[in-house]
Amino acid sequence: MKKLRIALVLTVAAAGLWSCQEGRTKAERLLENYAEVVIPAPDLSGITDNGKEVLNLYRFAADEADAIYWQQAFGDKAFFSALPYAEREFAYVNYGPWDRIDEQPFLDGFGPRPAGARFYPEDMTVEEFEAWNNPLKDSPYTLVERTPDGSLEAVWYHDAYSAYVKKISHYLKAAADITIKASVRNYLLKKADAVLTDDYYESELAWLDMTDSKMDLVIGPLETIDDDLLGKKASYGAYVLLKNLERTGELEEVSRHLPELQAALPGDPAYHDFEPGLASNIFSCNVLYYGGYTNAGYKTIAINFPYDAKLQEEVGTRTILFDNIIREKFNRTVFPVGMTLLEGDDRPHVDANAFYWEIVYREVAKGLGVKETINGKGPVSAALGNEALTIEKLKSNILGTYLCLHEVGAHNVEALIMQPDVVATFVVNTIRSSRFGDAEATGRANLIAYNYLLEQGAIARNASGKYSIDYVKAEQAIHNLGALILKIQATGDYNAAADLVNRYAVVSSTLKADIVNLELEKIPVDIRVSYE
């Protein structure tokens, strides 16, 4: 009888949702899932005229990265220009005709999104790739294409996207000519060469050395987020950023404690026996512009680069928090989800400061753990293959929360938050992010965390349709899952990674009911940005 009542509630809710949306196209409904946020013109009062021109050139370069990504994700952006407003705008949000939440088409005439995007021939199988003897095939910076005789060939990005990367290089050299900062000039010249050669080591070193600039440009093939086939090929993207000097100063203390944070990770110390470079730092910035994959679907709120394990060990990483986007995400999505889905006693623990510091430690966690397996299986990313990105996203989410709890408990966080604030905010953000579905790595990582917490009794969905939190069980579950992830990565256990994904990265009927509830409340899944 109880199951029947739940089914009836879901049916009635779905019917009500549909009746409210009758007469509207699918794209019109889907577009409402992304609240439009206008990024205001930045305050450039402290920037020289030369600096302002450098920012303009950064934007031009980012536009070229955006054009490359259209080629990687779909093809010609102009295809959508004649569509009605909602269809066109939603295509621009998703960089193609596929909704990134479920990878299914929202326009007629298209099948599901290819798992390998446009990095590989659509008819290429994994078995064909593995049997192909070509040393360039595993590079993050090569496309795999068919030759006229049907065989495979590897094509460097700088050749495949020659016209675009030449423009990027030109804009970066022009910016280097007018900047007054020696470190900025060095970085821009190194990056200008890198996009023409797909050799990024020296430019990444120069970027990490560029600590005295108020502005930043992160550009290039950065993450393998779109390659769901093999997890190898990097997507082109760009961020144009303006540093928040005051808040960056507040974050410097975190950078000094990276070795202690590494030692504090859960589980067997052998599974996180890696010494992060001592030059790691954390910046607070406002996003001025997204380009390429960084603008597709949901908006990134922080980054930790470079991904190169050698650089991470030799020098370190840079974590950048996007203050303006973090604030918008919390206000428009996280907080209203908490007020809708949590029981009354837990709602006061959903906290903006807790959200901010969880993001800080989430990004820090990306540079911790291990980068090479401890049993001779090579890099973690290679050993875990197409599951590597999901496990890495899960690692940063879980260990970031674990470290935040640890540091709040040790009174090392200069914010008026308590450990229950960290847990409740993490739970709400996990449920919110589970709305991204199981089609890509970020959604799968959040689904794993959600279902694991539910299984361990850390959260319970009550008859009211709202969640209550057992804070003791939640902290233990976060500890245990963090230790398991580190073991999987350190041992390169692909089967254990695949089992974790297959077992937990599922959208249950309970979660589907939550999604209906959030849609009825018109709470957006995420944000989309426009610019003044």
JORAQUI-V410641 format. One record per residue. N is the residue number from 1. PHI is phi as a letter, one per 20 degrees, with the letter a starting at -180 (* if undefined). NEAR is the number of other ideal C-beta (glycine too) atoms within 8 Angstrom. D_LAST is the distance of its C-alpha to the last C-alpha in Angstrom with 2 decimals. Layout:
n=N phi=PHI near=NEAR d_last=D_LAST
n=N phi=PHI near=NEAR d_last=D_LAST
//
This chain:
n=1 phi=* near=4 d_last=54.85
n=2 phi=f near=5 d_last=51.90
n=3 phi=f near=6 d_last=50.35
n=4 phi=f near=7 d_last=50.94
n=5 phi=f near=8 d_last=49.11
n=6 phi=f near=9 d_last=46.07
n=7 phi=f near=8 d_last=46.06
n=8 phi=f near=8 d_last=46.37
n=9 phi=f near=10 d_last=43.44
n=10 phi=f near=12 d_last=41.26
n=11 phi=f near=8 d_last=42.48
n=12 phi=f near=8 d_last=41.85
n=13 phi=f near=12 d_last=38.36
n=14 phi=f near=9 d_last=37.44
n=15 phi=f near=8 d_last=39.00
n=16 phi=f near=9 d_last=37.08
n=17 phi=f near=11 d_last=33.80
n=18 phi=f near=8 d_last=34.73
n=19 phi=f near=7 d_last=35.81
n=20 phi=f near=6 d_last=32.52
n=21 phi=d near=8 d_last=30.76
n=22 phi=g near=6 d_last=33.27
n=23 phi=n near=3 d_last=32.07
n=24 phi=d near=6 d_last=28.78
n=25 phi=f near=8 d_last=28.30
n=26 phi=g near=6 d_last=28.24
n=27 phi=f near=13 d_last=24.73
n=28 phi=f near=9 d_last=23.53
n=29 phi=f near=10 d_last=25.24
n=30 phi=f near=10 d_last=24.08
n=31 phi=f near=11 d_last=20.37
n=32 phi=f near=8 d_last=20.71
n=33 phi=f near=9 d_last=21.77
n=34 phi=d near=11 d_last=18.20
n=35 phi=f near=9 d_last=16.12
n=36 phi=f near=8 d_last=12.47
n=37 phi=d near=10 d_last=10.37
n=38 phi=e near=8 d_last=6.66
n=39 phi=e near=11 d_last=6.33
n=40 phi=f near=5 d_last=5.16
n=41 phi=g near=4 d_last=5.50
n=42 phi=f near=7 d_last=9.18
n=43 phi=f near=4 d_last=12.20
n=44 phi=d near=8 d_last=14.01
n=45 phi=f near=4 d_last=16.87
n=46 phi=e near=5 d_last=19.37
n=47 phi=d near=9 d_last=18.46
n=48 phi=f near=6 d_last=20.59
n=49 phi=f near=5 d_last=19.65
n=50 phi=f near=9 d_last=21.20
n=51 phi=f near=13 d_last=19.14
n=52 phi=f near=10 d_last=15.85
n=53 phi=f near=10 d_last=17.37
n=54 phi=f near=13 d_last=18.48
n=55 phi=f near=14 d_last=15.01
n=56 phi=f near=8 d_last=14.15
n=57 phi=f near=12 d_last=17.41
n=58 phi=g near=14 d_last=16.74
n=59 phi=f near=11 d_last=13.75
n=60 phi=f near=10 d_last=16.19
n=61 phi=f near=16 d_last=18.85
n=62 phi=f near=17 d_last=16.88
n=63 phi=f near=9 d_last=16.30
n=64 phi=f near=13 d_last=20.09
n=65 phi=f near=17 d_last=20.75
n=66 phi=f near=12 d_last=18.79
n=67 phi=f near=10 d_last=21.06
n=68 phi=f near=14 d_last=24.09
n=69 phi=f near=16 d_last=23.31
n=70 phi=g near=12 d_last=23.18
n=71 phi=f near=10 d_last=26.68
n=72 phi=f near=12 d_last=27.80
n=73 phi=e near=13 d_last=26.61
n=74 phi=b near=11 d_last=27.33
n=75 phi=q near=6 d_last=27.52
n=76 phi=e near=6 d_last=25.79
n=77 phi=f near=9 d_last=22.30
n=78 phi=f near=5 d_last=23.10
n=79 phi=g near=7 d_last=25.70
n=80 phi=e near=11 d_last=23.25
n=81 phi=f near=7 d_last=21.48
n=82 phi=e near=3 d_last=24.05
n=83 phi=f near=8 d_last=24.06
n=84 phi=g near=7 d_last=23.13
n=85 phi=g near=5 d_last=19.62
n=86 phi=f near=10 d_last=20.57
n=87 phi=f near=13 d_last=22.73
n=88 phi=f near=11 d_last=20.24
n=89 phi=f near=10 d_last=17.36
n=90 phi=f near=13 d_last=19.93
n=91 phi=f near=13 d_last=21.27
n=92 phi=f near=9 d_last=17.94
n=93 phi=f near=11 d_last=17.81
n=94 phi=e near=13 d_last=21.39
n=95 phi=l near=12 d_last=21.55
n=96 phi=q near=8 d_last=24.51
n=97 phi=e near=10 d_last=26.62
n=98 phi=d near=12 d_last=27.61
n=99 phi=f near=11 d_last=26.39
n=100 phi=f near=11 d_last=26.14
n=101 phi=f near=12 d_last=27.75
n=102 phi=c near=6 d_last=31.04
n=103 phi=m near=10 d_last=30.65
n=104 phi=e near=8 d_last=31.95
n=105 phi=f near=12 d_last=30.69
n=106 phi=d near=12 d_last=28.85
n=107 phi=d near=10 d_last=29.58
n=108 phi=f near=4 d_last=33.15
n=109 phi=n near=4 d_last=34.94
n=110 phi=c near=7 d_last=33.84
n=111 phi=e near=3 d_last=35.81
n=112 phi=g near=7 d_last=34.67
n=113 phi=f near=10 d_last=32.36
n=114 phi=f near=8 d_last=34.61
n=115 phi=f near=6 d_last=35.26
n=116 phi=e near=13 d_last=34.94
n=117 phi=l near=13 d_last=31.75
n=118 phi=d near=11 d_last=32.40
n=119 phi=e near=12 d_last=33.93
n=120 phi=c near=12 d_last=37.43
n=121 phi=f near=8 d_last=39.36
n=122 phi=f near=6 d_last=39.13
n=123 phi=e near=4 d_last=42.92
n=124 phi=f near=11 d_last=43.40
n=125 phi=e near=6 d_last=45.02
n=126 phi=f near=7 d_last=44.89
n=127 phi=f near=6 d_last=48.61
n=128 phi=f near=9 d_last=48.16
n=129 phi=f near=13 d_last=45.56
n=130 phi=f near=6 d_last=47.85
n=131 phi=e near=6 d_last=50.83
n=132 phi=f near=8 d_last=49.04
n=133 phi=e near=3 d_last=50.20
n=134 phi=b near=8 d_last=47.36
n=135 phi=f near=4 d_last=46.24
n=136 phi=e near=8 d_last=42.69
n=137 phi=f near=11 d_last=42.07
n=138 phi=e near=6 d_last=40.92
n=139 phi=f near=10 d_last=38.36
n=140 phi=f near=8 d_last=34.77
n=141 phi=d near=9 d_last=33.87
n=142 phi=c near=13 d_last=36.09
n=143 phi=e near=11 d_last=35.88
n=144 phi=d near=13 d_last=39.10
n=145 phi=c near=9 d_last=40.04
n=146 phi=e near=9 d_last=43.14
n=147 phi=e near=8 d_last=45.34
n=148 phi=g near=4 d_last=47.21
n=149 phi=e near=4 d_last=50.23
n=150 phi=n near=5 d_last=48.36
n=151 phi=e near=6 d_last=48.32
n=152 phi=e near=14 d_last=45.32
n=153 phi=b near=9 d_last=43.70
n=154 phi=e near=12 d_last=41.06
n=155 phi=c near=10 d_last=38.37
n=156 phi=f near=11 d_last=36.27
n=157 phi=g near=14 d_last=32.50
n=158 phi=f near=12 d_last=32.50
n=159 phi=e near=7 d_last=34.82
n=160 phi=f near=8 d_last=33.29
n=161 phi=d near=11 d_last=29.76
n=162 phi=g near=8 d_last=31.06
n=163 phi=f near=6 d_last=28.77
n=164 phi=f near=11 d_last=25.60
n=165 phi=f near=14 d_last=27.01
n=166 phi=f near=9 d_last=28.27
n=167 phi=f near=11 d_last=24.79
n=168 phi=g near=14 d_last=23.57
n=169 phi=g near=12 d_last=26.63
n=170 phi=f near=9 d_last=26.02
n=171 phi=f near=13 d_last=22.48
n=172 phi=f near=16 d_last=23.85
n=173 phi=f near=11 d_last=26.83
n=174 phi=f near=9 d_last=24.81
n=175 phi=f near=15 d_last=22.82
n=176 phi=f near=12 d_last=26.24
n=177 phi=f near=6 d_last=27.62
n=178 phi=d near=8 d_last=25.32
n=179 phi=f near=12 d_last=24.83
n=180 phi=d near=5 d_last=27.17
n=181 phi=e near=9 d_last=27.68
n=182 phi=f near=5 d_last=30.73
n=183 phi=f near=12 d_last=29.80
n=184 phi=f near=14 d_last=26.41
n=185 phi=g near=10 d_last=28.24
n=186 phi=f near=11 d_last=30.83
n=187 phi=f near=13 d_last=28.44
n=188 phi=f near=14 d_last=26.47
n=189 phi=f near=11 d_last=29.77
n=190 phi=f near=12 d_last=31.24
n=191 phi=f near=15 d_last=28.31
n=192 phi=f near=14 d_last=28.40
n=193 phi=f near=11 d_last=32.05
n=194 phi=f near=13 d_last=31.59
n=195 phi=f near=14 d_last=29.41
n=196 phi=e near=9 d_last=32.19
n=197 phi=c near=7 d_last=34.96
n=198 phi=l near=12 d_last=33.65
n=199 phi=d near=6 d_last=35.33
n=200 phi=d near=10 d_last=32.86
n=201 phi=g near=9 d_last=35.28
n=202 phi=f near=10 d_last=35.01
n=203 phi=f near=13 d_last=31.21
n=204 phi=f near=12 d_last=31.03
n=205 phi=g near=11 d_last=33.51
n=206 phi=f near=13 d_last=31.50
n=207 phi=f near=13 d_last=28.31
n=208 phi=f near=13 d_last=30.34
n=209 phi=e near=9 d_last=31.68
n=210 phi=e near=13 d_last=28.29
n=211 phi=d near=6 d_last=28.04
n=212 phi=d near=5 d_last=27.21
n=213 phi=d near=10 d_last=23.68
n=214 phi=f near=8 d_last=20.58
n=215 phi=c near=14 d_last=18.58
n=216 phi=b near=13 d_last=19.54
n=217 phi=c near=14 d_last=19.39
n=218 phi=d near=12 d_last=21.32
n=219 phi=b near=13 d_last=22.09
n=220 phi=p near=13 d_last=24.97
n=221 phi=f near=10 d_last=27.11
n=222 phi=d near=12 d_last=26.76
n=223 phi=c near=9 d_last=28.16
n=224 phi=e near=11 d_last=30.67
n=225 phi=f near=10 d_last=28.79
n=226 phi=e near=11 d_last=29.23
n=227 phi=e near=14 d_last=32.88
n=228 phi=e near=11 d_last=34.72
n=229 phi=e near=11 d_last=37.81
n=230 phi=c near=11 d_last=38.81
n=231 phi=m near=13 d_last=36.03
n=232 phi=d near=9 d_last=36.23
n=233 phi=e near=14 d_last=33.46
n=234 phi=e near=9 d_last=30.14
n=235 phi=e near=17 d_last=26.78
n=236 phi=e near=15 d_last=24.34
n=237 phi=a near=17 d_last=21.02
n=238 phi=b near=17 d_last=18.70
n=239 phi=c near=16 d_last=16.70
n=240 phi=d near=15 d_last=14.77
n=241 phi=c near=14 d_last=15.40
n=242 phi=c near=12 d_last=15.60
n=243 phi=f near=12 d_last=18.86
n=244 phi=e near=10 d_last=19.63
n=245 phi=f near=7 d_last=22.91
n=246 phi=f near=6 d_last=24.49
n=247 phi=f near=10 d_last=24.22
n=248 phi=f near=13 d_last=25.22
n=249 phi=f near=7 d_last=28.33
n=250 phi=f near=9 d_last=29.13
n=251 phi=e near=13 d_last=29.12
n=252 phi=g near=10 d_last=31.49
n=253 phi=f near=8 d_last=34.49
n=254 phi=f near=11 d_last=33.74
n=255 phi=f near=10 d_last=33.93
n=256 phi=f near=6 d_last=37.34
n=257 phi=d near=9 d_last=38.78
n=258 phi=g near=15 d_last=38.09
n=259 phi=f near=9 d_last=41.84
n=260 phi=f near=7 d_last=42.70
n=261 phi=f near=14 d_last=40.06
n=262 phi=f near=12 d_last=41.47
n=263 phi=f near=7 d_last=44.95
n=264 phi=e near=7 d_last=43.93
n=265 phi=f near=14 d_last=42.89
n=266 phi=f near=9 d_last=45.13
n=267 phi=n near=11 d_last=48.09
n=268 phi=f near=7 d_last=50.39
n=269 phi=g near=7 d_last=49.39
n=270 phi=f near=7 d_last=50.41
n=271 phi=e near=15 d_last=47.40
n=272 phi=b near=13 d_last=44.89
n=273 phi=e near=7 d_last=46.88
n=274 phi=b near=11 d_last=44.08
n=275 phi=d near=6 d_last=43.17
n=276 phi=f near=14 d_last=39.45
n=277 phi=g near=12 d_last=38.84
n=278 phi=f near=7 d_last=38.89
n=279 phi=e near=7 d_last=35.89
n=280 phi=g near=14 d_last=33.48
n=281 phi=b near=10 d_last=30.59
n=282 phi=c near=16 d_last=27.69
n=283 phi=d near=12 d_last=24.28
n=284 phi=d near=12 d_last=21.58
n=285 phi=c near=14 d_last=18.03
n=286 phi=d near=10 d_last=14.42
n=287 phi=f near=13 d_last=12.89
n=288 phi=e near=11 d_last=10.09
n=289 phi=a near=12 d_last=10.85
n=290 phi=d near=13 d_last=13.64
n=291 phi=b near=15 d_last=15.86
n=292 phi=m near=15 d_last=19.16
n=293 phi=f near=15 d_last=21.19
n=294 phi=f near=12 d_last=18.97
n=295 phi=d near=11 d_last=16.47
n=296 phi=e near=11 d_last=19.41
n=297 phi=m near=8 d_last=20.41
n=298 phi=f near=9 d_last=20.10
n=299 phi=e near=12 d_last=17.85
n=300 phi=f near=9 d_last=19.81
n=301 phi=d near=9 d_last=19.72
n=302 phi=a near=13 d_last=22.00
n=303 phi=c near=10 d_last=23.93
n=304 phi=b near=12 d_last=27.36
n=305 phi=c near=10 d_last=28.35
n=306 phi=e near=10 d_last=30.44
n=307 phi=e near=7 d_last=32.47
n=308 phi=g near=9 d_last=35.38
n=309 phi=f near=9 d_last=38.28
n=310 phi=f near=7 d_last=40.01
n=311 phi=f near=15 d_last=37.10
n=312 phi=g near=15 d_last=36.64
n=313 phi=f near=10 d_last=40.31
n=314 phi=f near=6 d_last=40.60
n=315 phi=c near=9 d_last=37.48
n=316 phi=p near=14 d_last=35.37
n=317 phi=c near=14 d_last=31.85
n=318 phi=d near=12 d_last=28.46
n=319 phi=d near=16 d_last=26.74
n=320 phi=c near=16 d_last=23.03
n=321 phi=e near=17 d_last=21.65
n=322 phi=e near=14 d_last=17.97
n=323 phi=g near=11 d_last=17.81
n=324 phi=f near=9 d_last=14.45
n=325 phi=f near=12 d_last=15.32
n=326 phi=g near=14 d_last=18.92
n=327 phi=f near=9 d_last=18.12
n=328 phi=f near=10 d_last=16.12
n=329 phi=f near=13 d_last=18.93
n=330 phi=f near=12 d_last=21.62
n=331 phi=f near=9 d_last=20.43
n=332 phi=e near=10 d_last=19.62
n=333 phi=c near=15 d_last=22.39
n=334 phi=f near=14 d_last=24.99
n=335 phi=f near=10 d_last=25.89
n=336 phi=f near=10 d_last=26.25
n=337 phi=f near=13 d_last=28.32
n=338 phi=f near=14 d_last=30.53
n=339 phi=f near=8 d_last=31.07
n=340 phi=e near=10 d_last=31.99
n=341 phi=d near=12 d_last=34.21
n=342 phi=e near=16 d_last=35.90
n=343 phi=f near=10 d_last=39.02
n=344 phi=g near=5 d_last=38.84
n=345 phi=f near=6 d_last=40.39
n=346 phi=e near=13 d_last=37.87
n=347 phi=g near=10 d_last=34.64
n=348 phi=f near=5 d_last=34.57
n=349 phi=e near=13 d_last=34.44
n=350 phi=f near=15 d_last=30.97
n=351 phi=c near=10 d_last=29.17
n=352 phi=f near=9 d_last=25.72
n=353 phi=f near=10 d_last=27.45
n=354 phi=f near=16 d_last=29.77
n=355 phi=f near=13 d_last=26.95
n=356 phi=f near=12 d_last=25.34
n=357 phi=f near=15 d_last=28.75
n=358 phi=f near=15 d_last=29.68
n=359 phi=f near=13 d_last=26.71
n=360 phi=g near=16 d_last=27.87
n=361 phi=f near=16 d_last=31.35
n=362 phi=f near=14 d_last=30.37
n=363 phi=f near=16 d_last=28.77
n=364 phi=g near=16 d_last=31.74
n=365 phi=f near=13 d_last=34.07
n=366 phi=f near=12 d_last=32.78
n=367 phi=e near=12 d_last=34.51
n=368 phi=d near=13 d_last=37.69
n=369 phi=n near=13 d_last=40.51
n=370 phi=c near=13 d_last=42.07
n=371 phi=d near=9 d_last=40.88
n=372 phi=d near=9 d_last=44.36
n=373 phi=f near=14 d_last=46.86
n=374 phi=e near=9 d_last=49.94
n=375 phi=c near=6 d_last=52.44
n=376 phi=n near=4 d_last=51.88
n=377 phi=e near=8 d_last=49.48
n=378 phi=n near=8 d_last=46.95
n=379 phi=g near=9 d_last=43.22
n=380 phi=g near=14 d_last=42.10
n=381 phi=f near=8 d_last=39.53
n=382 phi=f near=10 d_last=42.37
n=383 phi=f near=13 d_last=44.83
n=384 phi=e near=14 d_last=42.62
n=385 phi=l near=9 d_last=41.32
n=386 phi=f near=9 d_last=39.06
n=387 phi=e near=12 d_last=39.19
n=388 phi=f near=14 d_last=38.03
n=389 phi=f near=12 d_last=34.30
n=390 phi=f near=14 d_last=34.94
n=391 phi=f near=16 d_last=37.40
n=392 phi=f near=13 d_last=35.10
n=393 phi=f near=12 d_last=32.25
n=394 phi=f near=15 d_last=34.92
n=395 phi=g near=15 d_last=36.27
n=396 phi=f near=13 d_last=33.06
n=397 phi=f near=13 d_last=32.48
n=398 phi=f near=13 d_last=36.08
n=399 phi=f near=18 d_last=36.87
n=400 phi=f near=16 d_last=33.62
n=401 phi=f near=15 d_last=34.71
n=402 phi=g near=13 d_last=38.27
n=403 phi=f near=14 d_last=37.30
n=404 phi=f near=15 d_last=35.12
n=405 phi=f near=13 d_last=38.14
n=406 phi=f near=10 d_last=40.38
n=407 phi=f near=12 d_last=38.38
n=408 phi=f near=15 d_last=37.83
n=409 phi=f near=7 d_last=41.56
n=410 phi=e near=6 d_last=42.37
n=411 phi=m near=5 d_last=40.18
n=412 phi=e near=7 d_last=38.12
n=413 phi=d near=9 d_last=34.73
n=414 phi=e near=3 d_last=33.58
n=415 phi=b near=8 d_last=32.16
n=416 phi=e near=3 d_last=33.98
n=417 phi=c near=11 d_last=34.36
n=418 phi=d near=7 d_last=37.53
n=419 phi=g near=10 d_last=38.55
n=420 phi=f near=9 d_last=38.43
n=421 phi=f near=14 d_last=34.74
n=422 phi=f near=16 d_last=34.19
n=423 phi=f near=16 d_last=36.27
n=424 phi=f near=16 d_last=34.85
n=425 phi=f near=16 d_last=31.21
n=426 phi=f near=11 d_last=32.19
n=427 phi=g near=15 d_last=34.06
n=428 phi=f near=14 d_last=31.21
n=429 phi=f near=11 d_last=28.71
n=430 phi=f near=13 d_last=31.41
n=431 phi=f near=14 d_last=31.94
n=432 phi=g near=11 d_last=28.23
n=433 phi=f near=10 d_last=27.88
n=434 phi=f near=13 d_last=31.09
n=435 phi=f near=11 d_last=29.19
n=436 phi=f near=14 d_last=27.99
n=437 phi=n near=11 d_last=31.62
n=438 phi=d near=8 d_last=34.06
n=439 phi=e near=11 d_last=32.62
n=440 phi=b near=11 d_last=31.02
n=441 phi=f near=11 d_last=31.75
n=442 phi=f near=11 d_last=29.34
n=443 phi=f near=16 d_last=30.53
n=444 phi=f near=14 d_last=34.13
n=445 phi=f near=14 d_last=33.96
n=446 phi=f near=13 d_last=32.82
n=447 phi=f near=16 d_last=35.45
n=448 phi=f near=14 d_last=38.10
n=449 phi=f near=13 d_last=37.21
n=450 phi=f near=12 d_last=37.18
n=451 phi=f near=13 d_last=40.50
n=452 phi=f near=11 d_last=42.13
n=453 phi=f near=13 d_last=41.33
n=454 phi=f near=12 d_last=42.69
n=455 phi=f near=7 d_last=45.81
n=456 phi=e near=10 d_last=46.52
n=457 phi=m near=8 d_last=46.36
n=458 phi=f near=13 d_last=43.44
n=459 phi=c near=12 d_last=41.67
n=460 phi=c near=8 d_last=43.37
n=461 phi=e near=9 d_last=42.13
n=462 phi=e near=9 d_last=44.23
n=463 phi=f near=3 d_last=45.64
n=464 phi=f near=5 d_last=42.88
n=465 phi=n near=10 d_last=40.35
n=466 phi=d near=9 d_last=38.90
n=467 phi=e near=13 d_last=39.28
n=468 phi=d near=11 d_last=41.29
n=469 phi=d near=14 d_last=41.22
n=470 phi=e near=10 d_last=44.28
n=471 phi=f near=9 d_last=42.90
n=472 phi=f near=6 d_last=46.00
n=473 phi=f near=10 d_last=46.02
n=474 phi=f near=14 d_last=42.27
n=475 phi=f near=11 d_last=42.69
n=476 phi=f near=10 d_last=45.71
n=477 phi=f near=12 d_last=43.97
n=478 phi=f near=15 d_last=41.06
n=479 phi=g near=10 d_last=43.72
n=480 phi=f near=10 d_last=45.75
n=481 phi=f near=12 d_last=42.96
n=482 phi=f near=15 d_last=41.60
n=483 phi=f near=12 d_last=45.12
n=484 phi=f near=10 d_last=45.54
n=485 phi=f near=13 d_last=42.36
n=486 phi=f near=18 d_last=43.42
n=487 phi=f near=13 d_last=46.84
n=488 phi=g near=13 d_last=45.53
n=489 phi=f near=16 d_last=43.39
n=490 phi=f near=14 d_last=46.14
n=491 phi=e near=12 d_last=48.78
n=492 phi=l near=12 d_last=46.64
n=493 phi=e near=9 d_last=47.98
n=494 phi=f near=10 d_last=46.34
n=495 phi=f near=6 d_last=48.52
n=496 phi=f near=10 d_last=47.58
n=497 phi=f near=14 d_last=43.86
n=498 phi=f near=9 d_last=44.29
n=499 phi=f near=8 d_last=46.40
n=500 phi=f near=14 d_last=43.80
n=501 phi=f near=13 d_last=41.12
n=502 phi=f near=7 d_last=43.51
n=503 phi=f near=8 d_last=44.81
n=504 phi=d near=11 d_last=41.71
n=505 phi=e near=14 d_last=38.66
n=506 phi=c near=8 d_last=39.40
n=507 phi=e near=8 d_last=37.72
n=508 phi=f near=7 d_last=40.52
n=509 phi=f near=6 d_last=41.24
n=510 phi=f near=8 d_last=40.41
n=511 phi=f near=12 d_last=36.92
n=512 phi=f near=10 d_last=36.51
n=513 phi=f near=13 d_last=37.47
n=514 phi=f near=12 d_last=34.81
n=515 phi=f near=9 d_last=32.18
n=516 phi=g near=12 d_last=33.46
n=517 phi=g near=12 d_last=33.33
n=518 phi=f near=12 d_last=29.69
n=519 phi=f near=9 d_last=28.79
n=520 phi=f near=9 d_last=30.79
n=521 phi=e near=8 d_last=28.84
n=522 phi=l near=6 d_last=25.56
n=523 phi=e near=9 d_last=24.41
n=524 phi=f near=11 d_last=21.91
n=525 phi=f near=10 d_last=23.08
n=526 phi=b near=12 d_last=19.85
n=527 phi=c near=15 d_last=16.07
n=528 phi=c near=10 d_last=13.70
n=529 phi=d near=12 d_last=10.14
n=530 phi=c near=7 d_last=7.02
n=531 phi=c near=8 d_last=3.80
n=532 phi=f near=5 d_last=0.00
//
